[in-house]
Amino acid sequence: MEYKPLHDRVVVKPLEAESRSAGGIFIPDNAKEKPNTGEVLAIGQGRITESGHVIGLTVKVGDRVLFGQTGGHKVKVNGEEVTILKEEEILAIVE
């Protein structure tokens, strides 16, 4: 399925939380934090200004991004859970 977000929206596939701590200790599923990093699957055309101009997005398909725990809308399509965010809800691009 192909995603086609509108305007300044971005479709992100959340990445799984690590199952081990930095020290090598296994983390049980109920103790893991909700994923807050993900891969950008699709982007909209850009933000439309009041004068009608379109400002392109900074993120691009394939970027790994960091977003807030409660940001966006979580939806499930064909068994795949994705998050749809406005670009302003993305905190950083992870390099």
Biopython code that builds the backbone (N, CA, C, O; Angstrom):
import numpy as np
from Bio.PDB.StructureBuilder import StructureBuilder

atoms = [
    (1, "MET", "N", (0.843, -1.183, 0.000)),
    (1, "MET", "CA", (0.000, 0.000, 0.000)),
    (1, "MET", "C", (0.883, 1.239, 0.000)),
    (1, "MET", "O", (1.900, 1.292, 0.691)),
    (2, "GLU", "N", (0.491, 2.213, -0.767)),
    (2, "GLU", "CA", (1.243, 3.455, -0.853)),
    (2, "GLU", "C", (0.543, 4.532, -0.034)),
    (2, "GLU", "O", (-0.678, 4.670, -0.095)),
    (3, "TYR", "N", (1.316, 5.291, 0.729)),
    (3, "TYR", "CA", (0.774, 6.380, 1.539)),
    (3, "TYR", "C", (0.987, 7.688, 0.791)),
    (3, "TYR", "O", (2.023, 7.892, 0.158)),
    (4, "LYS", "N", (-0.010, 8.576, 0.872)),
    (4, "LYS", "CA", (0.098, 9.879, 0.238)),
    (4, "LYS", "C", (-0.438, 10.924, 1.221)),
    (4, "LYS", "O", (-1.584, 11.356, 1.105)),
    (5, "PRO", "N", (0.402, 11.332, 2.199)),
    (5, "PRO", "CA", (-0.062, 12.306, 3.187)),
    (5, "PRO", "C", (-0.307, 13.679, 2.561)),
    (5, "PRO", "O", (0.290, 14.031, 1.543)),
    (6, "LEU", "N", (-1.177, 14.428, 3.176)),
    (6, "LEU", "CA", (-1.526, 15.756, 2.687)),
    (6, "LEU", "C", (-0.676, 16.835, 3.341)),
    (6, "LEU", "O", (-0.288, 16.709, 4.502)),
    (7, "HIS", "N", (-0.392, 17.878, 2.604)),
    (7, "HIS", "CA", (0.271, 19.099, 3.061)),
    (7, "HIS", "C", (1.562, 18.814, 3.815)),
    (7, "HIS", "O", (2.495, 18.251, 3.242)),
    (8, "ASP", "N", (1.635, 19.194, 5.096)),
    (8, "ASP", "CA", (2.889, 19.055, 5.859)),
    (8, "ASP", "C", (2.880, 17.821, 6.761)),
    (8, "ASP", "O", (3.562, 17.791, 7.785)),
    (9, "ARG", "N", (2.112, 16.811, 6.379)),
    (9, "ARG", "CA", (2.042, 15.588, 7.172)),
    (9, "ARG", "C", (3.103, 14.596, 6.706)),
    (9, "ARG", "O", (3.518, 14.596, 5.547)),
    (10, "VAL", "N", (3.532, 13.743, 7.652)),
    (10, "VAL", "CA", (4.577, 12.762, 7.412)),
    (10, "VAL", "C", (4.111, 11.424, 7.961)),
    (10, "VAL", "O", (3.596, 11.376, 9.078)),
    (11, "VAL", "N", (4.273, 10.336, 7.217)),
    (11, "VAL", "CA", (3.946, 8.996, 7.680)),
    (11, "VAL", "C", (5.242, 8.354, 8.167)),
    (11, "VAL", "O", (6.219, 8.263, 7.425)),
    (12, "VAL", "N", (5.237, 7.905, 9.442)),
    (12, "VAL", "CA", (6.425, 7.337, 10.070)),
    (12, "VAL", "C", (6.106, 5.938, 10.575)),
    (12, "VAL", "O", (5.066, 5.716, 11.195)),
    (13, "LYS", "N", (7.006, 4.997, 10.305)),
    (13, "LYS", "CA", (6.880, 3.648, 10.860)),
    (13, "LYS", "C", (7.742, 3.607, 12.114)),
    (13, "LYS", "O", (8.966, 3.696, 12.023)),
    (14, "PRO", "N", (7.107, 3.471, 13.308)),
    (14, "PRO", "CA", (7.889, 3.433, 14.542)),
    (14, "PRO", "C", (8.845, 2.247, 14.553)),
    (14, "PRO", "O", (8.497, 1.150, 14.116)),
    (15, "LEU", "N", (10.054, 2.479, 15.057)),
    (15, "LEU", "CA", (11.043, 1.417, 15.185)),
    (15, "LEU", "C", (10.901, 0.765, 16.550)),
    (15, "LEU", "O", (10.519, 1.418, 17.522)),
    (16, "GLU", "N", (11.204, -0.507, 16.618)),
    (16, "GLU", "CA", (11.084, -1.260, 17.869)),
    (16, "GLU", "C", (12.062, -0.733, 18.912)),
    (16, "GLU", "O", (13.178, -0.331, 18.584)),
    (17, "ALA", "N", (11.630, -0.741, 20.173)),
    (17, "ALA", "CA", (12.503, -0.359, 21.279)),
    (17, "ALA", "C", (13.551, -1.444, 21.472)),
    (17, "ALA", "O", (13.309, -2.617, 21.188)),
    (18, "GLU", "N", (14.711, -1.039, 21.957)),
    (18, "GLU", "CA", (15.792, -1.989, 22.198)),
    (18, "GLU", "C", (15.377, -3.014, 23.250)),
    (18, "GLU", "O", (14.699, -2.673, 24.220)),
    (19, "SER", "N", (15.786, -4.275, 23.058)),
    (19, "SER", "CA", (15.447, -5.318, 24.024)),
    (19, "SER", "C", (16.548, -5.525, 25.051)),
    (19, "SER", "O", (16.396, -6.327, 25.973)),
    (20, "ARG", "N", (17.656, -4.808, 24.899)),
    (20, "ARG", "CA", (18.753, -4.862, 25.874)),
    (20, "ARG", "C", (19.154, -3.446, 26.250)),
    (20, "ARG", "O", (19.077, -2.523, 25.439)),
    (21, "SER", "N", (19.579, -3.294, 27.481)),
    (21, "SER", "CA", (20.078, -1.992, 27.922)),
    (21, "SER", "C", (21.509, -1.829, 27.418)),
    (21, "SER", "O", (22.087, -2.766, 26.866)),
    (22, "ALA", "N", (22.081, -0.638, 27.609)),
    (22, "ALA", "CA", (23.461, -0.392, 27.189)),
    (22, "ALA", "C", (24.436, -1.322, 27.899)),
    (22, "ALA", "O", (25.497, -1.641, 27.361)),
    (23, "GLY", "N", (24.081, -1.755, 29.104)),
    (23, "GLY", "CA", (24.938, -2.663, 29.875)),
    (23, "GLY", "C", (24.714, -4.128, 29.552)),
    (23, "GLY", "O", (25.375, -4.989, 30.133)),
    (24, "GLY", "N", (23.787, -4.442, 28.628)),
    (24, "GLY", "CA", (23.557, -5.814, 28.216)),
    (24, "GLY", "C", (22.431, -6.524, 28.947)),
    (24, "GLY", "O", (22.235, -7.724, 28.756)),
    (25, "ILE", "N", (21.685, -5.802, 29.784)),
    (25, "ILE", "CA", (20.588, -6.412, 30.543)),
    (25, "ILE", "C", (19.348, -6.465, 29.656)),
    (25, "ILE", "O", (19.004, -5.478, 29.006)),
    (26, "PHE", "N", (18.669, -7.632, 29.629)),
    (26, "PHE", "CA", (17.429, -7.758, 28.855)),
    (26, "PHE", "C", (16.323, -6.947, 29.501)),
    (26, "PHE", "O", (16.171, -6.946, 30.722)),
    (27, "ILE", "N", (15.542, -6.248, 28.665)),
    (27, "ILE", "CA", (14.434, -5.423, 29.146)),
    (27, "ILE", "C", (13.135, -6.130, 28.784)),
    (27, "ILE", "O", (12.890, -6.389, 27.606)),
    (28, "PRO", "N", (12.283, -6.453, 29.782)),
    (28, "PRO", "CA", (11.014, -7.115, 29.469)),
    (28, "PRO", "C", (10.087, -6.181, 28.693)),
    (28, "PRO", "O", (10.199, -4.959, 28.793)),
    (29, "ASP", "N", (9.161, -6.772, 27.912)),
    (29, "ASP", "CA", (8.264, -5.982, 27.067)),
    (29, "ASP", "C", (7.467, -4.946, 27.837)),
    (29, "ASP", "O", (7.253, -3.842, 27.336)),
    (30, "ASN", "N", (7.020, -5.278, 29.051)),
    (30, "ASN", "CA", (6.201, -4.326, 29.807)),
    (30, "ASN", "C", (7.013, -3.164, 30.365)),
    (30, "ASN", "O", (6.426, -2.189, 30.836)),
    (31, "ALA", "N", (8.336, -3.231, 30.329)),
    (31, "ALA", "CA", (9.173, -2.147, 30.835)),
    (31, "ALA", "C", (9.738, -1.271, 29.720)),
    (31, "ALA", "O", (10.347, -0.237, 29.993)),
    (32, "LYS", "N", (9.541, -1.675, 28.477)),
    (32, "LYS", "CA", (10.074, -0.903, 27.355)),
    (32, "LYS", "C", (9.276, 0.378, 27.177)),
    (32, "LYS", "O", (8.061, 0.412, 27.377)),
    (33, "GLU", "N", (9.994, 1.436, 26.795)),
    (33, "GLU", "CA", (9.320, 2.692, 26.486)),
    (33, "GLU", "C", (8.679, 2.575, 25.113)),
    (33, "GLU", "O", (9.120, 1.793, 24.270)),
    (34, "LYS", "N", (7.628, 3.367, 24.900)),
    (34, "LYS", "CA", (7.015, 3.403, 23.577)),
    (34, "LYS", "C", (8.062, 3.909, 22.588)),
    (34, "LYS", "O", (8.861, 4.783, 22.924)),
    (35, "PRO", "N", (8.064, 3.370, 21.384)),
    (35, "PRO", "CA", (9.051, 3.841, 20.404)),
    (35, "PRO", "C", (8.864, 5.320, 20.107)),
    (35, "PRO", "O", (7.739, 5.788, 19.930)),
    (36, "ASN", "N", (9.951, 6.042, 20.054)),
    (36, "ASN", "CA", (9.858, 7.449, 19.693)),
    (36, "ASN", "C", (10.833, 7.782, 18.572)),
    (36, "ASN", "O", (11.111, 8.951, 18.305)),
    (37, "THR", "N", (11.350, 6.745, 17.920)),
    (37, "THR", "CA", (12.102, 6.939, 16.698)),
    (37, "THR", "C", (11.416, 6.136, 15.607)),
    (37, "THR", "O", (10.760, 5.131, 15.882)),
    (38, "GLY", "N", (11.569, 6.578, 14.384)),
    (38, "GLY", "CA", (10.932, 5.862, 13.303)),
    (38, "GLY", "C", (11.533, 6.228, 11.970)),
    (38, "GLY", "O", (12.364, 7.130, 11.862)),
    (39, "GLU", "N", (11.093, 5.506, 10.953)),
    (39, "GLU", "CA", (11.552, 5.746, 9.597)),
    (39, "GLU", "C", (10.434, 6.413, 8.804)),
    (39, "GLU", "O", (9.285, 5.972, 8.852)),
    (40, "VAL", "N", (10.765, 7.463, 8.084)),
    (40, "VAL", "CA", (9.786, 8.181, 7.276)),
    (40, "VAL", "C", (9.446, 7.341, 6.045)),
    (40, "VAL", "O", (10.324, 6.999, 5.253)),
    (41, "LEU", "N", (8.153, 7.011, 5.893)),
    (41, "LEU", "CA", (7.682, 6.223, 4.752)),
    (41, "LEU", "C", (7.155, 7.097, 3.619)),
    (41, "LEU", "O", (7.280, 6.742, 2.447)),
    (42, "ALA", "N", (6.566, 8.240, 3.969)),
    (42, "ALA", "CA", (5.987, 9.122, 2.955)),
    (42, "ALA", "C", (5.875, 10.535, 3.518)),
    (42, "ALA", "O", (5.754, 10.722, 4.728)),
    (43, "ILE", "N", (5.917, 11.524, 2.631)),
    (43, "ILE", "CA", (5.776, 12.921, 3.047)),
    (43, "ILE", "C", (4.769, 13.617, 2.134)),
    (43, "ILE", "O", (4.553, 13.214, 0.991)),
    (44, "GLY", "N", (4.166, 14.665, 2.672)),
    (44, "GLY", "CA", (3.251, 15.478, 1.879)),
    (44, "GLY", "C", (4.012, 16.479, 1.023)),
    (44, "GLY", "O", (5.243, 16.494, 1.020)),
    (45, "GLN", "N", (3.273, 17.320, 0.292)),
    (45, "GLN", "CA", (3.901, 18.288, -0.607)),
    (45, "GLN", "C", (4.558, 19.442, 0.134)),
    (45, "GLN", "O", (5.529, 20.018, -0.357)),
    (46, "GLY", "N", (4.043, 19.785, 1.309)),
    (46, "GLY", "CA", (4.618, 20.888, 2.070)),
    (46, "GLY", "C", (3.543, 21.735, 2.711)),
    (46, "GLY", "O", (2.351, 21.557, 2.461)),
    (47, "ARG", "N", (3.987, 22.658, 3.543)),
    (47, "ARG", "CA", (3.080, 23.555, 4.255)),
    (47, "ARG", "C", (2.641, 24.676, 3.324)),
    (47, "ARG", "O", (3.450, 25.249, 2.595)),
    (48, "ILE", "N", (1.350, 24.980, 3.360)),
    (48, "ILE", "CA", (0.805, 26.051, 2.528)),
    (48, "ILE", "C", (0.684, 27.307, 3.381)),
    (48, "ILE", "O", (0.049, 27.291, 4.436)),
    (49, "THR", "N", (1.293, 28.392, 2.922)),
    (49, "THR", "CA", (1.244, 29.652, 3.654)),
    (49, "THR", "C", (-0.088, 30.348, 3.401)),
    (49, "THR", "O", (-0.871, 29.929, 2.548)),
    (50, "GLU", "N", (-0.330, 31.406, 4.147)),
    (50, "GLU", "CA", (-1.573, 32.168, 3.977)),
    (50, "GLU", "C", (-1.680, 32.773, 2.581)),
    (50, "GLU", "O", (-2.782, 32.973, 2.070)),
    (51, "SER", "N", (-0.539, 33.063, 1.967)),
    (51, "SER", "CA", (-0.561, 33.646, 0.618)),
    (51, "SER", "C", (-0.662, 32.570, -0.472)),
    (51, "SER", "O", (-0.701, 32.894, -1.659)),
    (52, "GLY", "N", (-0.704, 31.295, -0.073)),
    (52, "GLY", "CA", (-0.882, 30.217, -1.036)),
    (52, "GLY", "C", (0.399, 29.570, -1.528)),
    (52, "GLY", "O", (0.349, 28.647, -2.342)),
    (53, "HIS", "N", (1.552, 30.038, -1.049)),
    (53, "HIS", "CA", (2.826, 29.435, -1.445)),
    (53, "HIS", "C", (3.047, 28.131, -0.678)),
    (53, "HIS", "O", (2.604, 27.990, 0.461)),
    (54, "VAL", "N", (3.730, 27.189, -1.307)),
    (54, "VAL", "CA", (4.024, 25.908, -0.674)),
    (54, "VAL", "C", (5.481, 25.911, -0.223)),
    (54, "VAL", "O", (6.388, 26.168, -1.015)),
    (55, "ILE", "N", (5.694, 25.622, 1.061)),
    (55, "ILE", "CA", (7.045, 25.517, 1.612)),
    (55, "ILE", "C", (7.340, 24.035, 1.785)),
    (55, "ILE", "O", (6.661, 23.352, 2.551)),
    (56, "GLY", "N", (8.347, 23.535, 1.079)),
    (56, "GLY", "CA", (8.699, 22.115, 1.110)),
    (56, "GLY", "C", (9.117, 21.646, 2.498)),
    (56, "GLY", "O", (9.471, 22.452, 3.358)),
    (57, "LEU", "N", (9.071, 20.342, 2.704)),
    (57, "LEU", "CA", (9.437, 19.760, 3.998)),
    (57, "LEU", "C", (10.940, 19.546, 4.102)),
    (57, "LEU", "O", (11.627, 19.396, 3.093)),
    (58, "THR", "N", (11.440, 19.534, 5.327)),
    (58, "THR", "CA", (12.852, 19.299, 5.583)),
    (58, "THR", "C", (13.173, 17.820, 5.561)),
    (58, "THR", "O", (14.227, 17.425, 5.061)),
    (59, "VAL", "N", (12.277, 16.984, 6.099)),
    (59, "VAL", "CA", (12.520, 15.543, 6.133)),
    (59, "VAL", "C", (12.231, 14.935, 4.763)),
    (59, "VAL", "O", (11.493, 15.499, 3.955)),
    (60, "LYS", "N", (12.837, 13.761, 4.522)),
    (60, "LYS", "CA", (12.585, 13.060, 3.265)),
    (60, "LYS", "C", (12.361, 11.583, 3.553)),
    (60, "LYS", "O", (12.689, 11.100, 4.637)),
    (61, "VAL", "N", (11.809, 10.876, 2.596)),
    (61, "VAL", "CA", (11.532, 9.452, 2.748)),
    (61, "VAL", "C", (12.842, 8.726, 3.044)),
    (61, "VAL", "O", (13.857, 8.963, 2.388)),
    (62, "GLY", "N", (12.807, 7.838, 4.040)),
    (62, "GLY", "CA", (13.986, 7.077, 4.431)),
    (62, "GLY", "C", (14.709, 7.651, 5.637)),
    (62, "GLY", "O", (15.522, 6.955, 6.245)),
    (63, "ASP", "N", (14.435, 8.915, 6.007)),
    (63, "ASP", "CA", (15.066, 9.515, 7.188)),
    (63, "ASP", "C", (14.631, 8.796, 8.453)),
    (63, "ASP", "O", (13.484, 8.362, 8.555)),
    (64, "ARG", "N", (15.536, 8.663, 9.418)),
    (64, "ARG", "CA", (15.169, 8.213, 10.762)),
    (64, "ARG", "C", (14.925, 9.475, 11.578)),
    (64, "ARG", "O", (15.763, 10.376, 11.604)),
    (65, "VAL", "N", (13.773, 9.536, 12.244)),
    (65, "VAL", "CA", (13.403, 10.746, 12.974)),
    (65, "VAL", "C", (13.058, 10.427, 14.421)),
    (65, "VAL", "O", (12.707, 9.298, 14.767)),
    (66, "LEU", "N", (13.167, 11.446, 15.246)),
    (66, "LEU", "CA", (12.813, 11.374, 16.662)),
    (66, "LEU", "C", (11.565, 12.219, 16.838)),
    (66, "LEU", "O", (11.514, 13.364, 16.389)),
    (67, "PHE", "N", (10.543, 11.647, 17.503)),
    (67, "PHE", "CA", (9.299, 12.389, 17.717)),
    (67, "PHE", "C", (8.803, 12.143, 19.131)),
    (67, "PHE", "O", (9.210, 11.176, 19.776)),
    (68, "GLY", "N", (7.929, 13.010, 19.612)),
    (68, "GLY", "CA", (7.421, 12.937, 20.973)),
    (68, "GLY", "C", (6.591, 11.694, 21.232)),
    (68, "GLY", "O", (6.023, 11.119, 20.304)),
    (69, "GLN", "N", (6.516, 11.273, 22.496)),
    (69, "GLN", "CA", (5.781, 10.075, 22.884)),
    (69, "GLN", "C", (4.298, 10.162, 22.538)),
    (69, "GLN", "O", (3.680, 9.149, 22.211)),
    (70, "THR", "N", (3.728, 11.346, 22.604)),
    (70, "THR", "CA", (2.285, 11.482, 22.395)),
    (70, "THR", "C", (1.937, 12.157, 21.078)),
    (70, "THR", "O", (0.768, 12.454, 20.831)),
    (71, "GLY", "N", (2.927, 12.404, 20.229)),
    (71, "GLY", "CA", (2.685, 13.129, 18.987)),
    (71, "GLY", "C", (2.010, 12.283, 17.918)),
    (71, "GLY", "O", (2.150, 11.060, 17.892)),
    (72, "GLY", "N", (1.290, 12.941, 17.053)),
    (72, "GLY", "CA", (0.715, 12.302, 15.884)),
    (72, "GLY", "C", (-0.502, 11.442, 16.145)),
    (72, "GLY", "O", (-1.043, 11.402, 17.250)),
    (73, "HIS", "N", (-0.913, 10.758, 15.097)),
    (73, "HIS", "CA", (-2.064, 9.862, 15.141)),
    (73, "HIS", "C", (-1.585, 8.480, 14.729)),
    (73, "HIS", "O", (-1.003, 8.314, 13.657)),
    (74, "LYS", "N", (-1.827, 7.495, 15.571)),
    (74, "LYS", "CA", (-1.436, 6.124, 15.271)),
    (74, "LYS", "C", (-2.572, 5.433, 14.538)),
    (74, "LYS", "O", (-3.712, 5.443, 15.002)),
    (75, "VAL", "N", (-2.265, 4.833, 13.398)),
    (75, "VAL", "CA", (-3.256, 4.119, 12.610)),
    (75, "VAL", "C", (-2.660, 2.780, 12.184)),
    (75, "VAL", "O", (-1.443, 2.624, 12.088)),
    (76, "LYS", "N", (-3.542, 1.825, 11.933)),
    (76, "LYS", "CA", (-3.117, 0.509, 11.488)),
    (76, "LYS", "C", (-3.718, 0.264, 10.113)),
    (76, "LYS", "O", (-4.938, 0.292, 9.950)),
    (77, "VAL", "N", (-2.861, 0.024, 9.119)),
    (77, "VAL", "CA", (-3.294, -0.225, 7.757)),
    (77, "VAL", "C", (-2.652, -1.528, 7.294)),
    (77, "VAL", "O", (-1.430, -1.669, 7.314)),
    (78, "ASN", "N", (-3.490, -2.484, 6.875)),
    (78, "ASN", "CA", (-3.005, -3.800, 6.436)),
    (78, "ASN", "C", (-2.089, -4.444, 7.471)),
    (78, "ASN", "O", (-1.083, -5.058, 7.115)),
    (79, "GLY", "N", (-2.432, -4.306, 8.751)),
    (79, "GLY", "CA", (-1.667, -4.926, 9.822)),
    (79, "GLY", "C", (-0.400, -4.188, 10.204)),
    (79, "GLY", "O", (0.306, -4.618, 11.116)),
    (80, "GLU", "N", (-0.093, -3.099, 9.538)),
    (80, "GLU", "CA", (1.113, -2.329, 9.831)),
    (80, "GLU", "C", (0.719, -1.060, 10.590)),
    (80, "GLU", "O", (-0.120, -0.284, 10.133)),
    (81, "GLU", "N", (1.340, -0.864, 11.755)),
    (81, "GLU", "CA", (1.040, 0.335, 12.537)),
    (81, "GLU", "C", (1.990, 1.456, 12.127)),
    (81, "GLU", "O", (3.209, 1.286, 12.119)),
    (82, "VAL", "N", (1.410, 2.595, 11.789)),
    (82, "VAL", "CA", (2.198, 3.769, 11.425)),
    (82, "VAL", "C", (1.688, 4.966, 12.220)),
    (82, "VAL", "O", (0.588, 4.938, 12.773)),
    (83, "THR", "N", (2.497, 6.006, 12.268)),
    (83, "THR", "CA", (2.120, 7.248, 12.928)),
    (83, "THR", "C", (2.131, 8.359, 11.890)),
    (83, "THR", "O", (3.086, 8.498, 11.126)),
    (84, "ILE", "N", (1.063, 9.148, 11.868)),
    (84, "ILE", "CA", (0.990, 10.285, 10.953)),
    (84, "ILE", "C", (1.173, 11.552, 11.784)),
    (84, "ILE", "O", (0.384, 11.846, 12.682)),
    (85, "LEU", "N", (2.226, 12.291, 11.465)),
    (85, "LEU", "CA", (2.609, 13.486, 12.209)),
    (85, "LEU", "C", (2.624, 14.700, 11.294)),
    (85, "LEU", "O", (2.752, 14.570, 10.077)),
    (86, "LYS", "N", (2.493, 15.881, 11.888)),
    (86, "LYS", "CA", (2.829, 17.102, 11.162)),
    (86, "LYS", "C", (4.344, 17.242, 11.283)),
    (86, "LYS", "O", (4.929, 16.801, 12.271)),
    (87, "GLU", "N", (4.969, 17.841, 10.305)),
    (87, "GLU", "CA", (6.425, 17.969, 10.352)),
    (87, "GLU", "C", (6.882, 18.692, 11.610)),
    (87, "GLU", "O", (7.947, 18.379, 12.143)),
    (88, "GLU", "N", (6.105, 19.648, 12.093)),
    (88, "GLU", "CA", (6.504, 20.397, 13.294)),
    (88, "GLU", "C", (6.535, 19.526, 14.553)),
    (88, "GLU", "O", (7.132, 19.925, 15.553)),
    (89, "GLU", "N", (5.903, 18.342, 14.525)),
    (89, "GLU", "CA", (5.932, 17.429, 15.668)),
    (89, "GLU", "C", (7.201, 16.575, 15.695)),
    (89, "GLU", "O", (7.480, 15.911, 16.694)),
    (90, "ILE", "N", (7.965, 16.591, 14.612)),
    (90, "ILE", "CA", (9.229, 15.857, 14.567)),
    (90, "ILE", "C", (10.278, 16.692, 15.277)),
    (90, "ILE", "O", (10.454, 17.874, 14.980)),
    (91, "LEU", "N", (10.978, 16.062, 16.224)),
    (91, "LEU", "CA", (11.949, 16.789, 17.039)),
    (91, "LEU", "C", (13.323, 16.858, 16.391)),
    (91, "LEU", "O", (14.021, 17.864, 16.522)),
    (92, "ALA", "N", (13.721, 15.786, 15.686)),
    (92, "ALA", "CA", (15.068, 15.753, 15.095)),
    (92, "ALA", "C", (15.156, 14.665, 14.039)),
    (92, "ALA", "O", (14.367, 13.721, 14.027)),
    (93, "ILE", "N", (16.137, 14.816, 13.151)),
    (93, "ILE", "CA", (16.505, 13.763, 12.216)),
    (93, "ILE", "C", (17.707, 13.056, 12.829)),
    (93, "ILE", "O", (18.687, 13.702, 13.201)),
    (94, "VAL", "N", (17.635, 11.735, 12.934)),
    (94, "VAL", "CA", (18.717, 10.954, 13.540)),
    (94, "VAL", "C", (19.689, 10.558, 12.439)),
    (94, "VAL", "O", (19.300, 9.921, 11.460)),
    (95, "GLU", "N", (20.958, 10.936, 12.600)),
    (95, "GLU", "CA", (21.965, 10.602, 11.587)),
    (95, "GLU", "C", (22.904, 9.548, 12.085)),
    (95, "GLU", "O", (23.816, 9.144, 11.364)),
]
sb = StructureBuilder()
sb.init_structure("model")
sb.init_model(0)
sb.init_chain("A")
sb.init_seg("    ")
for serial, (resi, resn, name, xyz) in enumerate(atoms, 1):
    if name == "N":
        sb.init_residue(resn, " ", resi, " ")
    sb.init_atom(name, np.array(xyz, "f"), 0.0, 1.0, " ", f" {name:<3s}", serial, name[0])
structure = sb.get_structure()
